[in-house]
């Protein structure tokens, strides 16, 4: 079974911070975006194992996210 989660990456002084939107406890940092992605996948894997071992239910992964555009020229 494949579950999909949404990753959010934020540029920080030391590189990038990555966090899962649906599972905010899964958060990592990396010196570049690729390093952060790898760390986030590793952290997710470890969290999945921990939840499985303790019998906890996994967070839902069926949310839909999409960008929303808005014109800001008239906003003051």
Secondary structure, DSSP 8 states (H G I E B T S, - for coil): ------EEEEEETTEEEEEESS-TT-EEEESSHHHHHHHHHHHHHHHHHHHHHHT-----------------TT--
